[in-house]
């Protein structure tokens, strides 16, 4: 189903996004295509951080919108977070198409008229909106690349990543990393926010080690 959604949205999804999705699928197989206990802990920590934020933002790219526009909309509604389209392979047509897709699920996404920049990036991902990413204190970055994640951290942003690869630069750089499949974890995150979950202490490095241990145990069961 996910692959079909991406193929159907090839006018707004970059070809590189299709490759990235296949890589993510491989890691999901290692997780047993399930939300593991460490991922659930990071989801609760993320919900707590978003609830405490004054200006949360959900940054979306082509893959995120194509796969989970409705789930992003539900999360935005539950959290009050703004949604901003941010693309590495940016064209006016792609941004317009993605903002239209978000509009169809009831969200007026930012991104069409960027008026700010993320320091330290040379690609189009540096372009952002001052009322969105530029002024955010907490940013959720699903399916992110490591360079921008690091740049956001360097700006003083609290970064929550969704990444199926626990060893990626993004996973290692973010303050909270949810190692889970996008459409599986977004509803869980939305529910945790609505339930008022509060987490006072979270160690991302420790949690990532526990994800790796979970994968290792699963591979041991196979052998």
N, C-alpha and C positions, 0 to 999 in steps of 0.2 A: 504494500500500500504506500509506504513512504517513498519508495523509488518512483512509483507511478506519479505521485504528487509532484516530485521534482521534475520529472520528464514533461509533465503537462505545463509546468511553469518555466520552461526553458527560455522564454522571452525575458524573464526577470532574474533567473538563477544563472550564475556564471558557470561555465563548464568546469572550472576548478572546484565549484561547490559540489558537483556530482562525484568527483574523485574523493573529496573530503568526507562525503556521506558514506561511501564504501569503506573508507578506513575506519570510520566510527562504528559501522556495523560489525566489523571484525572484533573490535573491543567489546561490543555488546554481547557477542557470542561467548567471550571469555567470562562475562559476568552472569552467564546463564539467562540472558534477556530478562533480568529481574532487577528491582530496586534493592540493592544489598543494604544491610544494616548501617554501614558507615555512610552510605548515600543518604539514608533517612535522617541520620544525625546532622549531616550538612544541610539538608533541606530545612530542618527545624532551626538551625543556626541562621540560615539565610532569611527565613521568615521573620525571625526576631530582629535581625539587622534592618530589614526593609521596613518593618513596623516602626522602628525607632528613628528612621531617616526623616529628614525635613524636606528633601528634594530627590526622591528616588527616580531613577530612569531605567527603562528597559531598552537596551540597544539591540536592534534587529538587523539582520542581513537577509539576502535572498532566500537562503535555505530555511531560516527561522520562519519567515512569513509564509513560504510555500508549505512548510510542514505543520505549522502550529499557529496560524493567525488567530483562530478562535481561542486557543489556550492562552495566548499572549493577551488577548482582549479581556478574558476573564481575570487574569492576574492583574492587569492594569486597573480594572474596575474594583477589585478587592483591596488593592494596595494604595490606589491613588497615584501610582507611578505613571509618568509620561512615557511615551514610546517614541523613539527616534530611529530613523533609518540611517545606517552608516555602512558604507560599502568600500571595499578595497578596489574593486573594478567598477568604479562609479561612472554612470552616464545619466543624463537627465531623464532618458526614457525609462531606465531601470528604476530610478528613484520614484518617478511618477507612477509606474506600474505597481510598485510595492506599497506606496502610500494609498493608492486606490484600493488595493486588496485589504489593507487595514481599515480603510473607511467603510468597506463593505461589511465588516464585522463590528462597526460602531466606534472605531478609534480614529481620531484625527492625529495621525503620526507626524512628528516633526521630521525635517530632513531636506525638504525641497529647497529651502533658502538658507543655507548655512552662513553664519556670520561670525564664526569663532574658529579657532584651531586648537588641536591637541599638540602641544610642543613635543619635538623630538621625532615626529613622523614625517617622512617625505612623500608618502603615498596619499591617495585621495582620502584615506581613512582619517587623515588629520582634520578634514573639514567636519565641523559640527555646529550645533545651534547653541547660542548662549543661554537660551531659556530651557535647554535640555541638558545634554552632556556637559556643556560648558559650566553650568552652575550646579550640577548634581553633586550630592555628597555620597550617595550610594548608587552604583551602577551594576545592573545585571547584564552580563555579556554572554549569551548562549552562543556556542559554536564559534568561538573567538580565535584570533591569531595572537601569538605570544607578544609580538612587538607592541601592539596597541594596548594590551593588558598591562604591560610594564609601563607604558607611557601614562596610562590612567592612574596607576599606583603612584608614579612619580609626581603627578599633579595633586596628590593628597586624597584621591578618591578611594572609598572603600569598594572593592571590586568582588562581585560574586560571579563565578564562572560555572557554566554547564559544559562539561567536556568528558567524553567517554574514555579518553586516554589519560590515566592518572600521572603519566610521566611527561606530558607535554609541557612546553614553556608556560602556556596559559594556566594549566592546573597547578604548576609549581609556583607561579607568581601571584595568583589571586589570593585574597584574604580568606575566602570560602570557596571551595571547589565542590560542586555536585557532580560526582562521577555516575552519570545515569543518562538514559536516552531521553531526548528532549520532550517528546509528547507523553512520556510516562511520568516524568518528574514535575512538569509544570502544574498539572492538576493537584499534585500532592503539596506543592509549594503554596498554591492558592488556598487550599484547605487549611494549611498550617497558619497562614496569615489570618484567615477568617476565624480560626479557633483561638487566636490571641497567644500563640506559642511564644514563650520567652526563654532564651538561652543566655546565660551569663558568661559561660566559659567555653571556648571552642578552639582547638588546636588543629589547624589545617594540615600541617606536616604529619602529625600523628594520625589524623584521619585518612590521609592518602596512603600511609603505610598499612593501615588496616584494610583499605581497599585492595592493595596489592596482596596482602595475606589472604583475603577472601578469594581472589583469583587463583592464587597458588593452591589453596585447599581444593578448589574446584577442579583444577588440572590434576591434582593428586587422586581425586576420586575417579577420574577417567582412566588413569593408568592402573 
